Amino acid sequence: MRPFLLLLVFLLARPAFCQPTTTDTRNLLPVPTTVRWGTGMLGWKVVLRPRLQGPADTITAAAVARTLKRLNRQAPATARDAATLPLQISYGKVGRPELFDEERYSLRVTPTGVTIDAPTTLGVLHALATLEQLPQPDGRHSALPEVDIQDQPRFAWRGLLIDVARHFMPVSVIKRNLDAMAATKLNVLHWHLSDDQGFRVESRALPRLHEVSGQYYTQAQVREVLRYAAARGIRVLPEFDVPGHTIAWQAAYPQLASGDTLYKTVYQSWRLANVAFDPTKETTYQLLDTLFGEMTALFPDPYFHIGGDENDGRQWRGNPRIMAFAKAKKMLKPDGKTLDKHALQTYFNRRVLSILTKYNKQMVGWDEILGPGLPKDAVIQSWRGKKGLYDAAKAGNRAILSNGYYLDLYLSAANAYGTDPLPVDNPLNVAQQRLIRGGEATMWSEFADSVIVDSRIWPRAAAVAERLWSARDVNNTPDMYRRLAAVSRQLEGLGLQHRSAPEQLLRQLAGPTDVVALRTLVQVLEPVKEYKRHFQGFTYTPSTPLNRLVDAAPAESDVARNFNCRVDSLMEATVALAGRGSVFTMVPGRRNALAMRQQLQAWQANHSRLIPLLAASPTLTEYAPLSAALSAAAALGLERLALLEKQQKPDAEWQATALKQLDALNKPAGQTELAVLPVIRRLVELR
């Protein structure tokens, strides 16, 4: 076969993911440092018997038992002739994640058994997570392929922030997300425990804090979560946000306030409140000392997050006493009148740092706390951009990145995957690069309650996990998506509800009606991106139920992305042919066209099937324009596909009219948008 025909077959035979990787990654995510596959298999008629060599450790023993139980679910070793083979595990010491102990490991699977070697038990836990991703089909069962893996993380700080202040999340939600974190080798749970809408931890020293908020974790429940996390090699970083985002504090203890407004309850809005503690009162620091003394004893991690973000200083500027304090302390700008907010907040931060230092804690804060005079002990979490990350490192502070990893913005896994804390062209020298410790995915919960939160975190957070664990040159996005699908199935087996909860909500919305047509629509919807959901005709508060179709829509549409891959294949093959024939004369081309046609026909016909449900349901009526738009866009896609199959170029007038129609259809409704419309537009644009 001629070379260009080989290329065409290659291009057309890849609809599931757009570009295959040259590296054999199987279903491993994160991709290990080095992988050498063998040709043998460790068959399913095997019982693995663990042998642990190292200091006695109940956490490691329990983790081994969990892994064996999960492997046995995939390949039940119940045959009478099952062989007993060793699972040999050797480690040097019990690892402590809060000390950033070694996490590297080696894992070898041969037909005669499994061997794990690691300097610490942390490496053993990661090796077990990798082992659980290895099974592959072997007839009716699964088997372990022969492999030699050497692995270690690129960054030591690989976190997930879960906001439980805006929407409270029960312990069960936190636990299953810890299981998912362990499976993807994330090692820091950043627990955002206070904000304007709630203070979520029982305080025996200052009980009004949790009493005003209502839902909260008892200290016994906190310890339960801490034990569960530690058993999976995960640190828990508590965050108590100060001096802003503190209405819940001020509702309990009004003397903390800088402004005149008295709050009797927690904040019942998502609008930024722009409140702040009074940083001039000694009583403010006395109360913080009391609270932080209690919380630092409860949370053993050496790091303690104080927030420090989104205080614009307006309450400080509007308070004559605070302005007089600032003038006396030389915290005014050169004009002698205007408050230097950063100087006053740095004063506050230094006072808080002294409290935390007394309790042997290292302070972490959002990038707003960075400024002249901030001690080098503080760790900076950059959420506004990489500039804050690099500025922190240049100032000598350790730093972690969250900008680009905001899961609540509904951006794609590819967007997060392409965000590298230290790309090749970073502006830091070698010493400064060492201060970049890693990053955290963040799940702010304005639009995520305990029912749907899993679907807003997973599986996209796994893309962040790989970016922070694997080497910089592990960057094949299509292959990441292929493995992300496998991880999604794995997480479902661990008890995550990222698939089941949206499906249950769909069935509730459909009522007695068949859910198929509604599912067909929602599979190609996505919530509007970034912060647009706040501004599209529906006012949300903390008590607003999250039970509309937008809440069942995927954060990222797999169906739209896979259809996009088919369009890519068709377009690239058409360009490669350059008039030398039709892609549809080859079997892969015909199969691709058939799949595209069937999908477009299903979308075209779906609106008529969905009309009765849309008309009967006040909750769903607002999505009727999107359903109609999907049908109309699919019809245009079918027309263009038919011309392609006939090797006919579209009439210029038809094409211009079709593109104008698609632009008119591309309007959000119900805080969602049709993810497939840009893909169909690309198909129609093809000359």
Helices and strands as residue ranges (DSSP letters): H 3-12, E 34-42, E 46-53, H 58-74, E 83-93, G 97-99, E 105-110, E 113-120, H 121-132, E 136-138, E 141-151, E 157-163, H 171-183, E 188-195, E 198-199, H 208-213, H 219-230, E 235-242, H 247-252, G 254-256, H 282-298, E 303-307, H 314-317, H 320-328, H 341-358, E 362-366, G 367-369, E 379-382, H 386-394, E 399-401, G 407-409, H 413-417, H 430-433, E 436-443, H 453-457, H 460-469, H 477-493, H 500-510, H 516-522, E 525-527, G 532-535, H 549-552, H 558-577, G 583-585, H 587-616, G 621-623, H 624-645, H 652-665, E 672-674, H 677-685
